[in-house]
Amino acid sequence: MSKTKKQLKNHQLYYFASCPFCIKVRLALWWMGFELQQKDIISSNKNKNELLVGGGKTQVPCLRIEHEEGDVQWLYESEDIIRYLKQRSVC
């Protein structure tokens, strides 16, 4: 039995592969059945610069959320990101 994936449009996760907190968030995404754009900041300077310019720092994991009104939120800290995702999974 395969899970139906839920697309999180207007969301991007900035991460790098060996970061344990990033792994925790990516596993939570998988477990909750979410798909979103993921941007590795180690393999792409463009992604790293987007994170620095937009969020103000290169800390990962970072979830970029573009709200319907056009406001952009940069959510850091794995526990905060997972809490946000859990709220979205019950909507």
Backbone as numpy.savetxt, mean C-alpha at the origin, in Angstrom:
# Nx Ny Nz CAx CAy CAz Cx Cy Cz
-10.78 -23.96 -4.49 -11.63 -22.79 -4.49 -10.73 -21.55 -4.49
-10.95 -20.64 -5.44 -10.13 -19.44 -5.50 -10.88 -18.25 -4.94
-10.13 -17.38 -4.31 -10.72 -16.16 -3.75 -10.98 -15.16 -4.87
-12.07 -14.43 -4.74 -12.32 -13.33 -5.65 -11.49 -12.14 -5.18
-10.71 -11.60 -6.08 -9.86 -10.47 -5.73 -10.66 -9.18 -5.77
-10.41 -8.33 -4.78 -11.05 -7.02 -4.70 -10.03 -5.97 -5.11
-10.34 -5.25 -6.16 -9.45 -4.20 -6.65 -9.53 -2.97 -5.76
-8.40 -2.47 -5.34 -8.35 -1.20 -4.62 -7.81 -0.16 -5.60
-8.72 0.45 -6.32 -8.30 1.49 -7.27 -7.92 2.73 -6.48
-7.06 3.53 -7.07 -6.58 4.75 -6.44 -5.79 4.49 -5.15
-5.21 3.31 -5.05 -4.34 2.94 -3.94 -3.04 2.38 -4.52
-1.92 2.77 -3.93 -0.63 2.20 -4.29 0.14 1.90 -3.01
0.79 0.75 -3.01 1.63 0.39 -1.87 3.10 0.53 -2.28
3.82 1.37 -1.55 5.26 1.52 -1.74 5.93 0.58 -0.74
6.91 -0.19 -1.22 7.52 -1.24 -0.40 8.91 -1.55 -0.92
9.64 -2.40 -0.18 10.75 -3.14 -0.77 10.70 -4.56 -0.25
11.15 -5.48 -1.09 10.88 -6.91 -0.92 11.38 -7.50 0.40
12.53 -7.06 0.91 13.09 -7.70 2.11 12.67 -7.02 3.41
11.87 -6.00 3.34 11.40 -5.30 4.55 10.34 -6.16 5.26
10.59 -6.56 6.51 9.63 -7.43 7.21 8.25 -6.78 7.40
8.21 -5.47 7.57 6.92 -4.79 7.74 6.16 -4.74 6.42
6.90 -4.62 5.32 6.29 -4.66 3.98 5.73 -6.05 3.70
6.48 -7.07 4.09 6.03 -8.45 3.90 4.73 -8.67 4.67
4.67 -8.17 5.88 3.47 -8.29 6.71 2.26 -7.66 6.02
2.44 -6.46 5.46 1.33 -5.77 4.77 0.95 -6.52 3.50
1.94 -6.96 2.74 1.64 -7.67 1.49 0.93 -8.99 1.75
1.30 -9.68 2.83 0.59 -10.91 3.21 -0.85 -10.59 3.62
-1.05 -9.49 4.33 -2.41 -9.08 4.72 -3.25 -8.78 3.48
-2.65 -8.11 2.50 -3.36 -7.83 1.24 -3.80 -9.14 0.59
-2.87 -10.07 0.52 -3.18 -11.36 -0.09 -4.28 -12.08 0.69
-4.13 -12.12 2.02 -5.08 -12.84 2.86 -6.49 -12.24 2.75
-6.58 -10.90 2.66 -7.88 -10.24 2.57 -8.43 -10.22 1.14
-7.59 -10.64 0.19 -8.05 -10.72 -1.20 -8.01 -9.41 -1.96
-7.16 -8.50 -1.53 -7.05 -7.21 -2.21 -5.96 -7.23 -3.28
-6.22 -6.53 -4.36 -5.20 -6.27 -5.37 -5.07 -4.77 -5.52
-3.85 -4.32 -5.58 -3.58 -2.91 -5.83 -2.20 -2.79 -6.46
-1.93 -1.62 -6.96 -0.63 -1.38 -7.57 0.43 -1.35 -6.48
1.52 -2.12 -6.69 2.61 -2.16 -5.73 3.87 -1.60 -6.39
4.55 -0.71 -5.68 5.71 0.00 -6.23 6.93 -0.24 -5.37
7.87 -1.00 -5.91 9.12 -1.31 -5.22 10.05 -0.09 -5.31
10.48 0.41 -4.15 11.33 1.60 -4.15 12.81 1.27 -4.31
13.17 0.00 -4.21 14.57 -0.39 -4.39 14.89 -0.58 -5.87
13.99 -1.21 -6.59 14.26 -1.51 -8.00 13.91 -0.35 -8.93
13.29 0.71 -8.39 12.89 1.83 -9.23 13.12 3.16 -8.52
14.05 3.94 -9.03 14.28 5.28 -8.48 13.06 6.17 -8.67
12.32 5.94 -9.75 11.10 6.71 -10.00 10.11 6.50 -8.85
9.91 5.25 -8.44 9.01 4.95 -7.33 9.50 5.58 -6.03
10.80 5.49 -5.79 11.38 6.07 -4.58 11.19 7.58 -4.56
11.40 8.23 -5.69 11.22 9.68 -5.77 9.76 10.08 -5.60
8.82 9.30 -6.18 7.39 9.56 -5.99 7.05 9.55 -4.50
7.56 8.55 -3.79 7.30 8.41 -2.36 7.89 9.59 -1.59
9.11 9.96 -1.91 9.77 11.07 -1.21 9.05 12.39 -1.46
8.72 12.68 -2.70 8.07 13.94 -3.05 6.64 13.98 -2.50
5.92 12.88 -2.66 4.52 12.85 -2.24 4.34 12.72 -0.74
5.05 11.78 -0.15 4.86 11.50 1.27 5.82 12.22 2.19
6.91 12.73 1.63 7.86 13.49 2.42 9.00 12.68 3.01
8.95 11.36 2.86 10.03 10.50 3.36 9.98 9.18 2.61
11.06 8.41 2.70 11.12 7.14 1.96 10.84 5.94 2.85
10.13 6.15 3.94 9.77 5.05 4.84 8.76 4.13 4.16
8.99 2.82 4.30 8.05 1.83 3.79 7.69 0.87 4.92
6.54 0.22 4.85 5.54 0.36 3.80 4.81 1.69 3.91
4.30 2.12 2.77 3.49 3.32 2.71 2.36 3.09 1.73
1.15 3.34 2.17 -0.01 3.20 1.31 -0.46 4.58 0.88
-0.44 4.81 -0.44 -0.92 6.07 -1.00 -2.39 5.88 -1.35
-3.23 6.73 -0.77 -4.67 6.63 -0.96 -5.15 7.92 -1.61
-5.73 7.80 -2.79 -6.31 8.96 -3.45 -7.82 8.89 -3.25
-8.32 9.82 -2.45 -9.75 9.85 -2.13 -10.55 10.41 -3.30
-11.84 10.10 -3.31 -12.72 10.54 -4.41 -12.72 12.05 -4.58
-12.56 12.78 -3.49 -12.53 14.25 -3.56 -11.24 14.77 -4.18
-10.27 13.88 -4.37 -8.99 14.28 -4.96 -7.88 14.43 -3.94
-8.21 14.40 -2.65 -7.19 14.49 -1.61 -6.35 13.22 -1.63
-5.05 13.38 -1.34 -4.15 12.23 -1.28 -3.67 12.07 0.15
-3.74 10.85 0.65 -3.28 10.51 1.99 -2.13 9.52 1.87
-1.08 9.74 2.64 0.07 8.83 2.68 0.05 8.15 4.04
-0.27 6.87 4.06 -0.43 6.14 5.31 0.79 5.25 5.54
1.51 5.55 6.62 2.70 4.79 7.00 2.35 3.86 8.16
3.27 3.01 8.51 3.15 2.06 9.62 2.28 0.87 9.23
2.88 -0.30 9.30 2.20 -1.52 8.86 0.89 -1.76 9.60
0.86 -1.55 10.91 -0.37 -1.79 11.67 -1.49 -0.84 11.24
-1.15 0.42 10.96 -2.16 1.38 10.50 -2.68 1.00 9.12
-1.79 0.54 8.26 -2.19 0.12 6.91 -3.11 -1.09 7.00
-2.74 -2.06 7.81 -3.57 -3.27 7.96 -4.92 -2.92 8.57
-4.95 -2.03 9.54 -6.21 -1.59 10.14 -7.10 -0.94 9.07
-6.52 -0.10 8.24 -7.26 0.55 7.15 -7.82 -0.51 6.19
-7.00 -1.49 5.84 -7.44 -2.55 4.92 -8.58 -3.38 5.52
-8.49 -3.66 6.81 -9.56 -4.42 7.47 -10.88 -3.65 7.41
-10.81 -2.34 7.58 -12.02 -1.52 7.48 -12.59 -1.57 6.07
-11.73 -1.59 5.07 -12.17 -1.65 3.68 -12.74 -3.03 3.35
-12.27 -4.07 4.00 -12.71 -5.42 3.65 -14.14 -5.70 4.11
-14.65 -4.93 5.06 -16.02 -5.14 5.52 -17.02 -4.21 4.83
-16.50 -3.30 4.01 -17.38 -2.36 3.30 -18.11 -3.04 2.16
